[in-house]
Amino acid sequence: MWFITFWPLVLIGLMAIGGYFMFRKFLKVLPKADGKSKLDWQNYYVEKSRHMWTDDSKAFLNKLVAPVPGPFRDIAKHSIAAKIGQIALEEEAAEVTREHCIKGYIIATPKRDYRSLMNFLEREKIDYTPYKHLINS
């Protein structure tokens, strides 16, 4: 009898969790006022900045996304790379540098994760003091 009561609750809980993540993805696909969705803009900046990435900046990006859990790492890497590419394109840089990577990593990270972001940067001995204003805002 307990099994019959417990199992539907587990199924409903799992479906709710899955639905939450699917709904978040759906919101990213909806077009904004300019006619493009958030994912369209991410793809645009990744493609426009693809030629600007050096081996050093790619390795540094991989180092930055290392603490992200495996199943979410590719998605996080893509969104962070898009923000880094946007910053590099706006600054009209010739290539993506470590400074672009740090700045884009901070901007692309949600505010709720800033504590772990700062712990990771300090543990890796990465100087983020020029960008502290981005964390404090």
Backbone as numpy.savetxt, mean C-alpha at the origin, in Angstrom:
# Nx Ny Nz CAx CAy CAz Cx Cy Cz
-26.13 -31.43 19.01 -26.94 -30.23 19.01 -26.08 -28.97 19.01
-24.99 -28.99 19.79 -24.10 -27.83 19.82 -23.47 -27.59 18.47
-23.16 -28.66 17.78 -22.55 -28.54 16.45 -23.51 -27.84 15.49
-24.77 -28.19 15.52 -25.77 -27.59 14.64 -25.94 -26.11 14.95
-25.77 -25.71 16.18 -25.87 -24.31 16.57 -24.59 -23.55 16.24
-23.47 -24.17 16.46 -22.17 -23.51 16.30 -21.79 -23.35 14.83
-22.01 -24.35 14.00 -21.56 -24.34 12.61 -22.18 -23.20 11.79
-23.48 -22.93 11.86 -24.02 -21.79 11.10 -23.42 -20.45 11.54
-23.12 -20.31 12.83 -22.49 -19.06 13.29 -21.11 -18.89 12.68
-20.34 -19.98 12.58 -19.02 -19.93 11.96 -19.15 -19.55 10.49
-20.06 -20.17 9.78 -20.26 -19.87 8.37 -20.68 -18.42 8.14
-21.60 -17.94 8.95 -22.04 -16.55 8.82 -20.88 -15.60 9.10
-20.07 -15.90 10.10 -18.91 -15.07 10.41 -17.90 -15.05 9.28
-17.60 -16.20 8.70 -16.65 -16.26 7.60 -17.17 -15.53 6.36
-18.46 -15.68 6.08 -19.04 -14.97 4.93 -19.03 -13.46 5.16
-19.24 -13.02 6.39 -19.21 -11.58 6.69 -17.80 -11.02 6.49
-16.80 -11.76 6.92 -15.42 -11.30 6.74 -15.08 -11.23 5.26
-15.42 -12.25 4.51 -15.17 -12.24 3.07 -15.92 -11.14 2.36
-17.16 -10.91 2.75 -17.96 -9.84 2.16 -17.38 -8.47 2.44
-16.83 -8.29 3.62 -16.21 -7.01 3.97 -15.05 -6.70 3.02
-14.17 -7.68 2.78 -13.03 -7.45 1.90 -13.46 -7.29 0.45
-14.49 -8.01 0.03 -15.00 -7.85 -1.33 -15.62 -6.46 -1.51
-16.32 -5.97 -0.51 -16.92 -4.65 -0.59 -15.85 -3.56 -0.66
-14.77 -3.72 0.09 -13.67 -2.75 0.02 -13.07 -2.70 -1.37
-12.89 -3.87 -1.98 -12.36 -3.94 -3.34 -13.34 -3.30 -4.32
-14.64 -3.52 -4.12 -15.66 -2.93 -4.97 -15.60 -1.41 -4.91
-15.38 -0.84 -3.73 -15.31 0.61 -3.59 -14.12 1.19 -4.34
-13.02 0.45 -4.42 -11.85 0.92 -5.15 -12.08 0.94 -6.66
-13.00 0.13 -7.14 -13.26 0.03 -8.58 -14.26 1.07 -9.06
-15.04 1.65 -8.15 -16.02 2.66 -8.54 -15.33 3.90 -9.09
-15.82 4.45 -10.19 -15.20 5.65 -10.75 -15.44 6.88 -9.86
-14.43 7.73 -9.81 -14.53 8.97 -9.05 -15.08 10.07 -9.97
-15.01 11.31 -9.55 -15.54 12.43 -10.32 -14.84 12.60 -11.67
-13.56 12.22 -11.73 -12.81 12.37 -12.98 -13.04 11.21 -13.96
-13.84 10.22 -13.55 -14.15 9.11 -14.44 -13.25 7.90 -14.27
-12.20 8.03 -13.47 -11.28 6.91 -13.25 -11.39 6.45 -11.79
-11.21 5.17 -11.58 -11.27 4.63 -10.23 -9.88 4.72 -9.59
-9.85 4.40 -8.31 -8.57 4.40 -7.58 -7.61 3.38 -8.19
-8.13 2.22 -8.58 -7.28 1.20 -9.21 -6.79 1.65 -10.58
-7.61 2.38 -11.33 -7.17 2.91 -12.63 -5.99 3.86 -12.45
-6.08 4.72 -11.44 -4.98 5.66 -11.19 -3.72 4.93 -10.72
-3.89 3.91 -9.89 -2.72 3.14 -9.46 -2.04 2.50 -10.66
-2.80 1.88 -11.53 -2.22 1.26 -12.72 -1.56 2.29 -13.62
-2.16 3.47 -13.75 -1.60 4.54 -14.56 -0.21 4.95 -14.04
-0.12 5.20 -12.73 1.16 5.65 -12.18 2.22 4.55 -12.21
1.83 3.31 -12.04 2.80 2.21 -12.12 3.35 2.11 -13.53
2.47 2.19 -14.53 2.92 2.07 -15.92 3.75 3.28 -16.35
3.34 4.49 -15.97 4.06 5.70 -16.35 5.46 5.77 -15.73
5.62 5.18 -14.55 6.91 5.27 -13.85 7.74 4.00 -13.98
7.29 3.03 -14.72 7.99 1.74 -14.82 9.44 1.91 -15.26
9.70 2.80 -16.22 11.05 2.99 -16.73 11.97 3.72 -15.74
11.41 4.30 -14.71 12.19 5.08 -13.74 12.76 4.23 -12.61
12.31 3.00 -12.49 12.74 2.15 -11.38 14.11 1.54 -11.67
15.02 1.68 -10.71 16.33 1.04 -10.81 16.31 -0.24 -9.99
17.34 -1.04 -10.13 17.42 -2.28 -9.35 17.48 -1.98 -7.85
18.18 -0.89 -7.49 18.28 -0.50 -6.09 16.92 -0.10 -5.53
16.15 0.69 -6.29 14.85 1.12 -5.79 13.86 -0.04 -5.73
13.95 -0.99 -6.65 13.09 -2.18 -6.59 13.42 -3.03 -5.37
14.72 -3.20 -5.10 15.14 -3.97 -3.92 14.70 -3.26 -2.64
14.78 -1.92 -2.64 14.37 -1.17 -1.46 12.86 -1.27 -1.24
12.08 -1.25 -2.32 10.64 -1.43 -2.21 10.31 -2.81 -1.64
11.02 -3.84 -2.11 10.80 -5.19 -1.57 11.13 -5.24 -0.08
12.15 -4.51 0.33 12.52 -4.46 1.74 11.42 -3.75 2.55
10.83 -2.70 1.97 9.80 -1.96 2.68 8.52 -2.77 2.87
8.18 -3.61 1.89 6.93 -4.38 2.00 7.14 -5.73 2.67
8.35 -6.01 3.12 8.64 -7.30 3.77 7.75 -7.58 4.99
7.42 -6.59 5.84 6.59 -6.92 7.01 5.11 -7.18 6.69
4.69 -6.91 5.48 3.29 -7.15 5.11 3.08 -8.65 4.98
1.99 -9.19 5.53 1.72 -10.63 5.41 1.68 -11.08 3.95
2.19 -12.26 3.69 2.34 -12.79 2.34 1.14 -12.66 1.42
-0.07 -13.05 1.86 -1.20 -12.96 0.94 -1.54 -11.53 0.50
-1.15 -10.54 1.27 -1.48 -9.14 0.95 -0.29 -8.37 0.38
0.88 -8.99 0.33 2.11 -8.30 -0.05 2.06 -7.75 -1.47
1.57 -8.53 -2.43 1.53 -8.06 -3.82 0.63 -6.84 -3.99
-0.51 -6.88 -3.32 -1.45 -5.75 -3.41 -0.83 -4.51 -2.76
-0.22 -4.69 -1.59 0.42 -3.57 -0.90 1.58 -3.02 -1.73
2.35 -3.91 -2.32 3.49 -3.49 -3.14 3.01 -2.67 -4.33
1.92 -3.08 -4.96 1.39 -2.37 -6.12 0.90 -0.97 -5.73
0.17 -0.87 -4.64 -0.35 0.44 -4.24 0.77 1.36 -3.76
1.76 0.81 -3.07 2.89 1.64 -2.64 3.72 2.07 -3.84
3.95 1.16 -4.79 4.70 1.50 -6.01 3.97 2.58 -6.80
2.64 2.54 -6.82 1.87 3.56 -7.53 2.07 4.93 -6.88
2.05 4.97 -5.55 2.23 6.25 -4.85 3.65 6.77 -5.05
4.64 5.86 -5.02 6.03 6.26 -5.25 6.19 6.79 -6.67
5.59 6.09 -7.65 5.65 6.55 -9.03 4.99 7.90 -9.21
3.86 8.12 -8.54 3.17 9.41 -8.62 4.07 10.53 -8.09
4.72 10.28 -6.98 5.60 11.29 -6.39 6.77 11.59 -7.32
7.38 10.54 -7.87 8.52 10.72 -8.77 8.11 11.46 -10.04
6.94 11.16 -10.58 6.47 11.84 -11.78 6.13 13.30 -11.50
5.53 13.57 -10.35 5.20 14.96 -10.00 6.45 15.79 -9.78
7.52 15.17 -9.28 8.78 15.89 -9.08 9.61 15.91 -10.35
9.12 15.27 -11.41 9.82 15.18 -12.70 11.24 14.64 -12.52
11.37 13.62 -11.71 12.67 13.00 -11.45 13.07 12.09 -12.61
14.37 11.86 -12.74 14.87 10.99 -13.79 14.71 9.53 -13.41
14.80 9.26 -12.12 14.64 7.88 -11.64 14.06 7.90 -10.23
13.55 6.76 -9.82 12.99 6.62 -8.48 14.15 6.42 -7.50
14.20 7.26 -6.47 15.27 7.18 -5.48 14.73 6.62 -4.17
15.64 6.40 -3.23 15.23 5.93 -1.90 14.34 6.95 -1.21
14.60 8.23 -1.43 13.78 9.27 -0.83 12.35 9.19 -1.34
12.18 8.96 -2.64 10.84 8.78 -3.18 10.17 7.57 -2.55
10.94 6.50 -2.38 10.40 5.27 -1.80 9.93 5.49 -0.37
10.73 6.16 0.44 10.35 6.40 1.83 9.12 7.30 1.91
9.12 8.36 1.12 7.99 9.29 1.13 6.72 8.60 0.65
6.80 7.85 -0.44 5.64 7.13 -0.96 5.15 6.06 -0.01
6.09 5.38 0.66 5.74 4.35 1.63 4.95 4.94 2.79
5.39 6.10 3.27 4.69 6.75 4.38 3.32 7.23 3.95
3.23 7.84 2.78 1.94 8.37 2.32 0.96 7.25 2.01
1.45 6.14 1.45 0.57 5.03 1.06 0.12 4.19 2.26
0.82 4.30 3.37 0.47 3.52 4.55 -0.70 4.16 5.29
-1.72 3.39 5.65 -2.84 3.96 6.41 -2.38 4.47 7.78
-3.03 5.52 8.26 -2.64 6.14 9.53 -2.67 5.15 10.70
-3.56 4.17 10.66 -3.65 3.21 11.77 -2.39 2.35 11.87
-1.59 2.29 10.81 -0.39 1.46 10.80 0.89 2.26 11.01
0.79 3.54 11.36 1.99 4.36 11.50 2.92 3.89 12.61
2.36 3.35 13.69 3.22 2.89 14.79 4.11 1.74 14.30
3.53 0.78 13.62 4.35 -0.34 13.11 5.27 0.13 12.00
4.84 1.12 11.20 5.70 1.68 10.16 6.95 2.30 10.77
6.77 3.11 11.81 7.92 3.74 12.45 8.82 2.71 13.12
8.24 1.69 13.76 9.05 0.63 14.36 9.88 -0.09 13.31
9.27 -0.38 12.17 9.99 -1.06 11.09 11.13 -0.19 10.55
10.85 1.09 10.31 11.89 1.98 9.79 13.04 2.12 10.79
12.73 2.21 12.07 13.79 2.32 13.08 14.58 1.02 13.18
13.90 -0.12 13.10 14.58 -1.41 13.18 15.52 -1.61 11.99
15.12 -1.11 10.83 15.95 -1.23 9.62 16.97 -0.09 9.50
16.97 0.81 10.48 17.89 1.96 10.51 17.73 2.84 9.26
16.47 3.10 8.92 16.14 3.97 7.80 15.73 5.32 8.37
16.42 6.39 7.96 16.16 7.72 8.49 14.91 8.31 7.83
13.90 8.52 8.62 12.66 9.09 8.11 12.37 10.46 8.71
13.35 11.06 9.39 13.12 12.36 10.03 12.72 13.45 9.06
13.24 13.48 7.79 12.74 14.54 6.89 11.26 14.41 6.54
10.68 13.26 6.83 9.28 13.00 6.46 8.37 12.86 7.68
8.87 13.26 8.85 8.05 13.14 10.07 6.79 13.99 9.98
6.85 15.08 9.23 5.66 15.92 9.08 4.54 15.17 8.37
4.86 14.20 7.54 3.83 13.40 6.86 3.15 12.45 7.85
3.90 11.98 8.83 3.35 11.07 9.83 2.51 11.84 10.84
2.96 13.02 11.20 2.26 13.80 12.23 1.03 14.51 11.71
0.86 14.61 10.40 -0.30 15.34 9.86 -1.54 14.49 9.82
